[in-house]
Amino acid sequence: MAEFILVAGAWLGSWVWEDVAAELRAAGHGAHPLTLSGLADKQHLPADQETHVRDVVDEVERLGLRDVVLVGHSYAGIPVGQAAERLGDRLARVVFVDAAVPVDGESFASLWWQGEPAFRARLAEDGGDWSLNAADFDGQGLDSEQIARIAGGSTPHPGATLTGPAVLARPLGELPATYIKCLLDGDEPSDDAAELLKSDRWRLVEMDTGHWPMFSQPHELAHILHASVRSTA
């Protein structure tokens, strides 16, 4: 059995993993949802990109875990991918859930689909942080109750974590990884993820749902995470 560290994307905290974590535990795994600094119940803490990487590594070390599966959703793929490199033989697999993947020397802002200048302008409009836009939920397979739950639990995302560059010590394609593509959020992974999927150590799994599968399809997501352990063995 594996030890899952579950990290949510922008605006969200550990609470988003409640349903998925319960199913993983029922299957015999350890499940450890993690809130990144500056968000949710840790919104009082200052944070930059390196802080978020350390959040993940420190949690693994604090709990003394081995056979670790790191799971990063959306934005969290960037710190989770960097943290995975630092775990050495503690790491069993890294799973990117419809996520951004880190590129050495690039930030989330520089990888954003509208480009870094547009992203920085948006941060400036939001007072330096990134606020949730309810329009992002359109067409994502969520009902009104799920949308209200996400929006009600969201907090502004600290801007410094989005503009700091990723630092990778070796090619990410060398790590054992699963990339989960949520098809309602686009048919294909990003170009960066598609390039990594050429590695024989990476696996692609598709879900017929939107960008927040921990809400729209938690049972199916938990099943995929459980199956990722078997592909590691």
N, C-alpha and C positions, 0 to 999 in steps of 0.2 A: 504494500500500500504506500501511497505517496503523501507528501505534505504540501498542500497547495497554499501559496501566498496569492491572494486575490486583490488586485489593485484596480480601482475604478478610474475612469477617464476624467476629463475636465469637469469642474463644478461639483463633483460628487465625492462621497466618502464610503467608508466600509459598509454602511447600512445597505447599499444597493445589492450586496451579495447574499443577503439573508436566505433567500429561497435556494439558491445554488449551493451555498455552503451546507445547508441542512441535508441536501441530497448526497453531497460528497461524503459527509460524515456517516450517513446511513449506509453508504457503500464501504465503510471502513477506513476511509482516508482521514487525514488531518486537514482541516480547512481553517485558514487564518486570514480573514478579510482585513485589509490595511487601509487606513486613511492617511493620505499624504499631508505633509505639513502645509499650513495655510488654507486648508479646506475643511468643511464640515465641522466636526468636533475639535479640530486642530487649527481652525481659521485664525486663531490669535498668534500663531507661530510664523515668523518670517521664513521665506523660502525662495531659493533659486533652483536651477536645474540640478546642480550637484546635491543640494539638500534632498531632493526627491530620490535621487539614486541612493544616497546614504540611508534614507528612510527604509528602503527595501532591503538593502544589505544588513542594516542594523537589526531589522526584525528577524531575519533568518538567524543571525548570530545570537540575539537575545533569547530566542526560543531553543537554540541548540539543535536546529533541524538539519536532517540529511534527506536524501531522496526528494529534493525540493522541485516542485513544478511552479514556476513563476507565471502568473497570468496577468497580462496587461490589456486593459480595454481602452481603445481610442487613444487619447493623448498619452495614457500611461504606458503605452508600448515603448515610448522613448526612454524614460528612466528604467523600466523593467528590462529592456534589451541591454542597457549598459550594466545594470546590476547583475544580470545573468553571467556576464563575462568575469565578474569578480568573485563568483561563488566557487569556482574550481570544481572539485569532485563532489561538492554538496548538490550540484545541479543535476536533476534528472532530465528536465525539459523546460522550454519556455514556450508559452502559448500567447499569441497575439490575437485578441478578439476585435476584429474589424478596426485594427489599430494602425497608428503611425509607427514606423520602424526608425530607429536611430541611424543617422548617417554621420560619420565622423566629421566634426567641424561645422555641422549644420544644426540649426535650431528648429523647433516646431514652427516658429513663425516663417522661417525661410523655406520650409517644405509645404506651407499652407497653399491651398489651390489657387488663391487669389494673389499670392506673393507676399513677401515680407513687408514692403512699404504699406500695402493696404492693411495688413494685419497690425502693424505698429500704429497706424492711424486709428484703427478701431480701438486699440488699447488706450490711446490718448483720449478718445471720446468717452471711454468708460472709467476715466480717472486712474489709469495705470493697470487695472485688472481687466479680466475678460468676463463679461456677463453672459448668462444664458439667453439665447434667443428662442422664444417659443415656436417660431416658424420652423426651427430645425426638426421638430417632431412630425411635421407633415409627411404623410406617406411612409411612415416607419413601422407600421404594424402595431401601433399602440392605441389602446382605448382611452377614453377621457379620464378614467380613474388612474390609469398608469401614468399618463401625462401629468396629472395633478400631483401625483406622488413624487415624480422626478423633479418637477419645478418647485414644489414646496420644500424639498430637501436640498436644493442646490444652494451654493454660495459662490460669490465671485472668485474666479481663478486667478492666483497671483501672477502678474504679468512677467516677472523676472524668470519664472520657470519656463516660460514659453519663448523667450528670446535668447536664453543661454545656449551655447553650442553643446552638442553631444560629444563625448570623448570615448572612442573605442580603441582598445589595445590590439585587437585582431579582427579579421573579417567575421561579421555576424553569421555568415553562411556556414561557419564551422561548428556552430552550436546546434544541438538537436532541437528542432522547433516545429510547431504547428501554427499555421496561419488560418484563422477562421474568417471567411468572407461572408458578410451579411448582404444578401443580394438585393434587398430593397434599398440599400444605400449605394448601389452601383454594382454592375455585373462583374467587374474586374478589380483585383487588388491594385494599389498604386504601383507606379513604375518601379519604385525602390523595392517594394515587397515582391513584385513579380520577378525581379532580378534575383533576389534571395531564394525564391522558390525553385530556381534552377539547380540549387544545391541538392544532393541526394540525402542530406540530413534534414531537409525541410519537407513538410507535408501540407497540402492545401485541403481544407474542409469547407464546404459551402453550407450556409443556413438560409432557408427561405423565409427570412424575416428582416427586420430593420436593424438600425445601429445600436439598439439597446436590448440585446437578447436576454439579458438577465431579468428583464421585466416582461418582454413579449413571449419568450420561449425558455424559461428557466430550466424546465425538465430536460429539454433537448440539449441545452448548453451543458448542463451537468453530465449528461450522457457522453457528450463529445470529450469533455475534460477527463472523465473516467477512462474512455477509450484511448486517450493520448498516453496514459501510463502504460498500456499494453504495447503501444508502438515504440516505447522507450526500452522495454524489456529485451 
